[in-house]
Amino acid sequence: MDFQKSKIYLDKLQREFNRMNKDPENIVRLDIDILASYVRELYDAILSEPAASAPAHKPEPAPARAHTPAPVVEVVKETPPPPPPPPVVVIEPVAPPVVQEIPVPPPPPPPPTPVAEEKPAPVKIAPPVAGGLEALFEEKQAKELSEKLAESAIADLKKAIALNDRLLYTSELFAGDGKAFESALNAINDLSHFDQARDFLIQHYVVHYTWTDKKRVDTAKAFIKLVRRRFK
């Protein structure tokens, strides 16, 4: 065995094998033939004798030996690792768009209903007085001159009634209510004729303050007589 040659071919085999192992996908037929030739050379070096000093006599030629075919070295290609699985793509659900509701403005309030101005109720003309009321509004004909002068026309009741009479009429005919007495005088001054004044007094004061009572009849007649003079 020739150790020196064996080492040389072993190194070549190792280098060639390492080169082919780095890129197994691109190994061609030529690479395989080169590697096979290195194997044959190694095989021959193993079987050969080491080189010695020249002998004194020529050695006899060695008988020819049959050619032994080089062993076929099966190159096993490494199976490449499987490709990594594709990355899992997680699709997040898309939230629906937020629809902002625009509030509908409330309808405008209806226009205020015009309030009709309250008109003073017309003075209702009462039917002819009866019973005790007739005596209050009975008109006697003046016979003497003094009586005729006492029945002269009055332009303003408020100015024609003296202070003492005011106190008397307020106390007996209006239950001491001075405002009611003044209101009655103002209303009578604005009327047109005595019939309206009579109906006004009956509706608001005669019955309410019981002017037909015996204690008030004379005072009521005197006040009504002044009212009659307002419309002479």
C-alpha positions in Angstrom: 0.0 0.0 0.0 1.3 3.4 -1.0 0.4 5.6 1.9 1.6 8.8 0.3 -0.5 8.4 -2.8 -3.4 7.2 -0.7 -3.3 10.3 1.4 -3.2 12.5 -1.7 -6.3 10.9 -3.3 -8.1 10.9 0.0 -7.6 14.6 0.3 -8.8 15.2 -3.3 -11.8 13.0 -2.6 -12.6 15.0 0.6 -12.3 18.3 -1.2 -14.4 17.3 -4.1 -17.0 15.7 -1.9 -17.2 18.8 0.2 -17.6 21.0 -2.8 -20.4 18.9 -4.2 -22.1 18.7 -0.8 -22.3 22.5 -0.6 -24.4 22.6 -3.8 -26.1 19.2 -4.3 -28.7 20.6 -6.6 -26.2 21.6 -9.3 -24.1 18.3 -9.5 -23.5 17.4 -13.1 -22.2 14.2 -14.7 -18.6 15.6 -15.0 -18.5 16.1 -11.2 -19.5 12.5 -10.7 -16.8 11.2 -13.2 -14.1 13.3 -11.5 -15.1 11.9 -8.1 -15.1 8.3 -9.5 -11.6 8.8 -11.0 -10.3 9.9 -7.6 -11.8 6.7 -6.1 -10.1 4.5 -8.7 -6.8 6.2 -8.1 -7.2 5.7 -4.4 -8.0 2.1 -4.9 -4.9 1.6 -7.0 -2.7 3.4 -4.4 -4.0 1.1 -1.7 -3.2 -2.0 -3.7 0.2 -0.8 -4.9 3.6 -1.3 -3.1 5.4 1.7 -1.6 8.3 3.0 -3.7 11.7 1.5 -2.7 15.4 2.0 -3.7 16.5 0.6 -7.1 17.4 -3.1 -6.7 20.7 -4.6 -8.0 18.9 -6.6 -10.5 15.9 -5.9 -12.6 12.9 -7.4 -10.9 10.8 -9.7 -12.8 7.7 -8.0 -14.2 4.6 -8.7 -12.2 2.1 -10.7 -13.9 -0.7 -8.7 -15.4 -3.7 -8.6 -13.2 -7.1 -8.4 -14.3 -8.6 -4.9 -14.4 -11.0 -4.5 -11.5 -13.7 -2.0 -12.2 -13.9 0.9 -9.9 -16.6 0.7 -7.3 -19.6 2.8 -8.2 -20.0 5.4 -5.5 -23.6 6.3 -5.2 -24.0 9.9 -4.5 -27.1 10.4 -2.3 -28.6 13.7 -2.8 -29.8 15.3 0.4 -33.4 15.9 0.3 -33.9 19.6 0.8 -36.0 20.5 3.9 -39.6 21.3 3.1 -40.4 24.9 2.7 -41.8 26.6 5.8 -45.5 26.9 5.9 -46.9 30.1 4.6 -47.6 32.6 7.3 -51.1 32.6 8.6 -52.8 35.9 7.7 -55.3 36.8 10.2 -58.0 39.0 8.7 -59.5 41.2 11.4 -63.2 41.9 10.9 -63.8 45.3 9.7 -66.2 47.2 11.9 -69.2 48.7 10.0 -69.0 52.4 9.5 -70.6 54.4 12.2 -73.6 56.2 10.8 -74.2 59.3 12.8 -77.8 60.1 13.0 -78.6 63.8 12.6 -81.4 64.7 14.9 -84.4 66.1 13.2 -85.3 69.5 14.7 -88.7 69.7 16.3 -91.4 71.4 14.3 -91.8 75.1 15.2 -94.4 75.8 17.7 -97.7 76.9 16.3 -98.3 80.6 16.3 -100.1 81.8 19.3 -103.8 82.1 18.9 -104.8 85.7 19.0 -106.8 86.4 22.1 -109.8 88.4 21.4 -110.1 91.4 23.5 -112.7 91.0 26.1 -115.4 93.6 25.6 -117.5 94.6 28.5 -120.7 92.7 28.6 -123.6 94.9 27.4 -125.9 95.9 30.1 -129.0 93.7 29.9 -132.2 95.5 30.2 -134.2 93.8 32.9 -137.9 93.3 32.7 -140.0 95.8 34.5 -139.4 95.7 38.2 -142.0 94.1 40.4 -142.9 93.9 44.0 -140.6 95.9 46.3 -138.3 97.0 43.4 -141.2 99.0 41.9 -141.4 101.2 44.9 -137.7 102.0 44.7 -137.8 103.3 41.1 -141.3 104.9 41.3 -141.2 108.5 40.1 -143.5 111.0 41.7 -144.5 114.2 39.9 -143.2 117.3 41.6 -146.0 119.7 42.6 -144.3 122.5 44.5 -141.5 124.8 43.2 -139.0 123.5 45.8 -139.6 120.0 44.6 -139.1 121.0 41.0 -135.9 122.7 41.8 -134.7 119.6 43.7 -135.2 117.6 40.5 -132.9 119.7 38.3 -130.4 117.8 36.0 -127.0 116.7 37.3 -124.0 116.5 35.0 -121.7 114.4 37.3 -123.0 112.3 40.2 -119.6 112.3 41.9 -119.6 116.1 42.2 -123.3 116.4 43.0 -123.2 114.2 46.2 -122.1 115.9 49.4 -119.7 114.3 51.8 -122.3 113.4 54.4 -124.5 111.8 51.7 -121.4 109.8 50.4 -120.8 108.4 53.8 -124.5 107.5 54.2 -124.8 105.8 50.8 -121.6 103.9 51.2 -122.5 102.6 54.7 -126.1 101.6 54.0 -126.3 100.8 50.3 -122.7 99.4 49.6 -122.0 97.7 53.0 -119.2 100.2 53.7 -117.3 99.4 50.5 -116.1 102.8 49.2 -114.6 101.3 46.1 -117.9 99.6 45.1 -119.6 103.0 45.6 -117.1 104.9 43.4 -117.3 102.2 40.7 -121.1 102.4 40.6 -120.9 106.2 40.2 -118.3 106.0 37.3 -120.4 103.3 35.5 -123.6 105.3 35.8 -121.9 108.5 34.5 -121.0 106.6 31.3 -124.5 105.3 30.6 -126.9 107.0 28.1 -130.4 106.9 29.8 -132.0 106.0 33.0 -133.4 102.6 32.0 -129.8 101.4 31.6 -128.9 102.8 35.0 -131.9 101.1 36.6 -131.0 97.7 35.1 -127.4 98.2 36.1 -128.3 98.9 39.7 -130.7 96.0 39.9 -128.2 93.5 38.5 -125.2 94.5 40.6 -126.3 96.3 43.8 -130.1 96.4 44.6 -130.4 92.6 45.1 -126.9 92.0 46.3 -127.0 94.6 49.1 -130.8 94.2 49.8 -131.9 97.8 49.1 -135.5 96.7 49.5 -135.0 96.2 53.2 -137.0 98.5 55.4 -133.9 100.0 56.9 -132.5 100.9 53.5 -135.6 101.8 51.4 -135.6 105.5 52.1 -131.9 105.9 51.5 -132.1 103.8 48.3 -135.0 106.0 47.0 -132.9 109.2 47.7 -129.9 107.7 45.8 -132.0 106.6 42.9 -133.6 110.0 42.7 -130.1 111.5 42.2 -129.4 108.9 39.5 -132.6 109.9 37.7 -131.5 113.5 37.7 -128.3 112.5 35.9 -130.4 111.7 32.8 -132.8 114.7 32.9 
